[in-house]
Amino acid sequence: MIDVGINRVPASEGKTKLVGDVAFDEAVTRAGHITPVPGGIGAMTIICLMRNTLIAATALVGLPTPAV
């Protein structure tokens, strides 16, 4: 599970904390691996996701795989 969503929610004493979009406590029992928020993903994960999306999109429309 790659949780890339970041939300700021109220915490104690007027402070806030960062949480993800995934219900971590529930997902951790089902997912093989899970990224924590904050600090779970970085630039390399984002680049790999973008690259795979580009490769899938070009394959979907019948274009040759880009040299990325």
BALOBA-1460 file (C-alpha; in Angstrom, 3 decimals):
// residues 68
<rec num="1" residu="m" x="0.000" y="0.000" z="0.000"/>
<rec num="2" residu="i" x="1.489" y="3.317" z="-1.038"/>
<rec num="3" residu="d" x="-0.199" y="6.115" z="0.877"/>
<rec num="4" residu="v" x="0.668" y="9.373" z="-0.843"/>
<rec num="5" residu="g" x="-2.137" y="11.466" z="0.606"/>
<rec num="6" residu="i" x="-1.191" y="13.990" z="3.255"/>
<rec num="7" residu="n" x="-3.783" y="15.677" z="5.446"/>
<rec num="8" residu="r" x="-3.328" y="17.920" z="8.449"/>
<rec num="9" residu="v" x="-5.776" y="17.062" z="11.253"/>
<rec num="10" residu="p" x="-6.281" y="18.609" z="14.685"/>
<rec num="11" residu="a" x="-4.239" y="17.074" z="17.499"/>
<rec num="12" residu="s" x="-3.953" y="18.058" z="21.140"/>
<rec num="13" residu="e" x="-3.552" y="21.582" z="22.523"/>
<rec num="14" residu="g" x="-4.329" y="23.372" z="19.259"/>
<rec num="15" residu="k" x="-1.587" y="21.557" z="17.348"/>
<rec num="16" residu="t" x="-2.011" y="19.536" z="14.156"/>
<rec num="17" residu="k" x="-0.518" y="16.305" z="12.861"/>
<rec num="18" residu="l" x="-0.036" y="14.799" z="9.425"/>
<rec num="19" residu="v" x="-1.967" y="11.684" z="8.448"/>
<rec num="20" residu="g" x="-2.475" y="9.817" z="5.194"/>
<rec num="21" residu="d" x="-5.578" y="8.835" z="3.236"/>
<rec num="22" residu="v" x="-5.331" y="5.174" z="4.256"/>
<rec num="23" residu="a" x="-6.698" y="3.885" z="7.565"/>
<rec num="24" residu="f" x="-3.249" y="2.687" z="8.644"/>
<rec num="25" residu="d" x="-4.312" y="0.507" z="11.614"/>
<rec num="26" residu="e" x="-6.812" y="-1.393" z="9.455"/>
<rec num="27" residu="a" x="-4.660" y="-1.611" z="6.323"/>
<rec num="28" residu="v" x="-1.515" y="-2.804" z="8.101"/>
<rec num="29" residu="t" x="-3.207" y="-6.126" z="8.910"/>
<rec num="30" residu="r" x="-4.071" y="-6.753" z="5.233"/>
<rec num="31" residu="a" x="-1.268" y="-5.159" z="3.227"/>
<rec num="32" residu="g" x="2.057" y="-6.905" z="2.765"/>
<rec num="33" residu="h" x="3.874" y="-3.582" z="3.053"/>
<rec num="34" residu="i" x="2.623" y="-0.086" z="3.797"/>
<rec num="35" residu="t" x="4.217" y="3.354" z="3.669"/>
<rec num="36" residu="p" x="3.801" y="5.527" z="6.754"/>
<rec num="37" residu="v" x="2.738" y="9.183" z="6.646"/>
<rec num="38" residu="p" x="4.697" y="11.350" z="7.028"/>
<rec num="39" residu="g" x="7.963" y="10.064" z="5.609"/>
<rec num="40" residu="g" x="6.729" y="7.071" z="3.657"/>
<rec num="41" residu="i" x="7.581" y="7.959" z="0.104"/>
<rec num="42" residu="g" x="10.148" y="10.131" z="-1.539"/>
<rec num="43" residu="a" x="11.172" y="11.460" z="-4.891"/>
<rec num="44" residu="m" x="12.270" y="8.061" z="-6.236"/>
<rec num="45" residu="t" x="8.872" y="6.483" z="-5.532"/>
<rec num="46" residu="i" x="7.091" y="9.350" z="-7.251"/>
<rec num="47" residu="i" x="9.408" y="9.143" z="-10.277"/>
<rec num="48" residu="c" x="8.858" y="5.374" z="-10.581"/>
<rec num="49" residu="l" x="5.074" y="5.776" z="-10.361"/>
<rec num="50" residu="m" x="5.137" y="8.489" z="-13.044"/>
<rec num="51" residu="r" x="7.374" y="6.364" z="-15.299"/>
<rec num="52" residu="n" x="5.129" y="3.316" z="-14.970"/>
<rec num="53" residu="t" x="2.060" y="5.459" z="-15.683"/>
<rec num="54" residu="l" x="3.677" y="6.815" z="-18.857"/>
<rec num="55" residu="i" x="4.649" y="3.327" z="-20.034"/>
<rec num="56" residu="a" x="1.130" y="1.998" z="-19.355"/>
<rec num="57" residu="a" x="-0.552" y="4.936" z="-21.101"/>
<rec num="58" residu="t" x="1.560" y="4.627" z="-24.239"/>
<rec num="59" residu="a" x="0.937" y="0.874" z="-24.370"/>
<rec num="60" residu="l" x="-2.786" y="1.469" z="-23.961"/>
<rec num="61" residu="v" x="-2.950" y="3.683" z="-27.056"/>
<rec num="62" residu="g" x="-0.576" y="1.494" z="-29.066"/>
<rec num="63" residu="l" x="2.496" y="3.729" z="-29.080"/>
<rec num="64" residu="p" x="6.035" y="2.356" z="-28.686"/>
<rec num="65" residu="t" x="7.459" y="2.308" z="-25.175"/>
<rec num="66" residu="p" x="9.225" y="5.609" z="-24.489"/>
<rec num="67" residu="a" x="12.908" y="5.606" z="-23.639"/>
<rec num="68" residu="v" x="12.593" y="6.848" z="-20.077"/>
